[in-house]
Structure formats: C-alpha cells, structure tokens
C-alpha cells in the first residue's frame, strides 16, 4: 500500500522534505496565502467524500466508505478556496454519502470525489473529478464482506461493518467524523455514514 506522501512533491522539489498540512473539516472558504502558498506553487490535495449510511434491513448492509481523490496541482493566482465537505449518508435506506470538493484559490476547475457507492450490490458511481479517484471500501453485508479489503487508505474511506461485527463506536452512537467511514448496521442499530475531509500538503 502506498503512503499518501508518495503521491505528492517533496519540499524544495527534492526528496526527504517533510510537508506541512492544513485540514478542512467543515465547508467554507479559506485564503491559501495565509499559509504562505503563492502563485506557481505546487500543492498536494487529498479529498475524502462522505460515506454511505448503514441499513439494518433484512441483509444488514453496512455503508461504503467515502470516495477519495488524491493528487497534486499547480496554483495559478493564489487566493481563496471554497471547500465543501461531504456529509455522511443517513442511516437506513441505503443512502449515499455526499461529495467533497475544492475550487478557486488558483486551482484549475473543481476537484471533487463524487458521492459514495451504494452498498448491497448497488450501482457503481462514476462521477468525481478526472484523475486519481479511489472508490471507498465496501461495507460488510450480513457478516460477508463485499470485497477483500475494507480498510480504505490510512483509515480514510473504510467500509462499515454489519451483523455480528463490531461497528465504529458503540452501537447506536454517531459515527467517527471526518474520516469517510461507512455506517455500521447490526441488529436494530444502524449508523449514519461518516463525513468527509480535505487535506492539503504544502512546503
């Protein structure tokens, strides 16, 4: 498995640099120049969308993890970005998580994750920005995993757990925030999907 920083430029254009990071956990605006980011700088961006909600119906479908996008971009005229953090899907009814996006501030166009996939063999989501878009990990389905991997990337975008499996946090309590973790579903309990996050890496 690759580390996130493998996809981003090292500080000073060479190897061995430790990048700074700024984390967005709520929607809003932010001036990149306050971080010292200037025209022509290259930054790394990691987006995680909201995760799907768990559904404790007949098949106990846990939610998919949020879609992810990672890559780098060169800033044009540095300024204020607008960020949208995808909300987790509501528990019950197999609800998708919302799309996370960033635009403006010298970034060309809009970078977005698209909404999460549906659990239980639902349709595959093909939206999201061109580039390195990664589907969130599937949730568990009545104790049978829908894929061999549920773990996402560094804990982000992991699928929820269902049936007799331990879900993230005690049953019936809110899901972990800003990790894009799929909602759990077990017995009479089900969780909302976790909300998304944006991390930018800069030198």
N, C-alpha and C positions, 0 to 999 in steps of 0.2 A: 504494500500500500504506500502511496506517495504521501509525503508531508505537504501541507499547504504551501509552505515557503518554497518548495521545489518549482512551483509554477510562476513565481514572482521574481523580479530582478533583485539582485543583491545591492546593498547600499554602495554608491560610488561606481556602479557598473561592473564590479568585480565580485569575486567570491568572498565569503566569510563575513559579510556585513550583517548586523542584526537590525531588522526593520522595526520601526515604530508601528503602532496600530491605533486606529480610532474605531470604536464600536458604536453602532447605531442600534438602539433597542426600541425606538419609537419613531413614528412617522413625523416628518417636519422638514425644516431647512437648516443648512449649515454652511458657513463660509470656509472653504478649504484653505484660504490664505491664512487663516488664524493658526493653522498647523505648519505654516511655512512652505506650503505647496505652491509652486509658481508655474508660470507659463512654460510649457515644454517638458515639465517633469513627467516621469512615468510612475504610476501607482499600481499596486495590486488591489484587486477587489474580490471579495468573497461574499456572495449573497445566499441566504437560505430562506426559502419560502415557508409559509405557514403549513403545518401538517394536517392531514385528514383526521376527522373525529372518529372515535371508536363507536361501534354499533353492537350492542349486546342482543341483537335479534337471534334468529334460530341458528345462525352459524358463527356468532361471536366474531365478527370481522373487526380486527384492530385497524387503526388508521395507518396509511402510508406516511412515511416521513416527507418533509417538505422538499421540493426540488431545489437544486443548488446550481449556482453559476460561479465559476472562478476563472480568473484571467487577469490580464494587465491592460492598461490603456494609457495613452499619452495625452496629457492635459493640453487643451488649446489655450484659451484665455481663462486662467484660474478665477473662480468666483464661488457663487453659492449653489450648492446642490440641493435638490429636492429628493428626499428618500421616503419610500412607502414600505412599511414593514407588514408583511402578510400576516393576517390573523389566522389562528388555528380554526379548523372546521368544527362546527358544533357537534357534540356527541349525539349519536342516534341518527339514523337515516343516511349513513354513508356520505357525509358532507366533505367536499374538498377543502383543503387549506388555501388561503389567499396568496396572491402573487406578491413577491418582494421586488422592488425596483429602485433604481437610482438614475437621475438625469440632471442635466445642467452642470454648471460649475466648470465648464471646459471639457466635459465628457461628450463625445460624439453620440448623439441619439439617446435612446433609453436602453438601459440594461435591465433585464427582468428575468425572473425564474419561471414564470407561468404558474398556474395553480397545480396543486398536488394531484396525483393519480387517485383513482377510486380503488378501494380495497375489494376483495372478493371477485377478482377477475373483471373488474371494470375496465372502461376504455382507457387506452394509453394516451397521456397528454403529450402533444407535440408542440405546444406553444412555448414561449420563452425566447430569449434573445439568441441569435446565431452565435455559435462559439461553443465553449465547453460547458454544456448544460448536463447536469447529472440528475437522474431521477432519484427521488428519495427511496429509502429502503422499504420493501413491503412490510406490512404488519402481519402478525400471526393470525391464523384462521382456525379456530377450534382446536388449538394445540398443534396444528400442522402448518409449518412455515410455508409461505407462498414463494419464497426464494431461499437460497442457501445462506444469504447474508442479510442481517437485519441491522447492521451497525453503522451505516452511513459513513461519514468522514469525520474523524476525530470527535465522534459523539454527536455531530450535527446530522440532521436528516435521517435519523434512525426510525425504523418502524415500531409501532406499538405492539404490545403483547396481549394475548387473548386467552380465554378459557381458564385453565388452572395455573397459568403462568403469572408471575409477579409483574405488575404493571409499574410504570414510573410514578412513584409516590403511592401512599396508601389508597386503596380502592375508594372511589368517590371524591377524592380530593383533586384540586386543579393540577393540570399537567405542568411539567417544568417549562418555564418561559424562555423564549429567545434561543431555542435550540432546534426548532423544527421537528420535534419528536412526535410521532404518531400517537393518537389517543388510544388508550387501552380499553379492553372490553372483557369483562369476566362476570358471569352470573348476572346479577341485577345491576351491576355497576358498569358505567362507561364514562370515558373521559373526552373532553374537548381535545383537539389537536393542539400542539404547542405552537406558539407564534414564531415568526422568523427573526432574522438578524442580518445586518450588513457590517462587514469588517473591511476597512481599507488599510493597506500597508504602504508605508512611505519611508523615505530615508531622511 
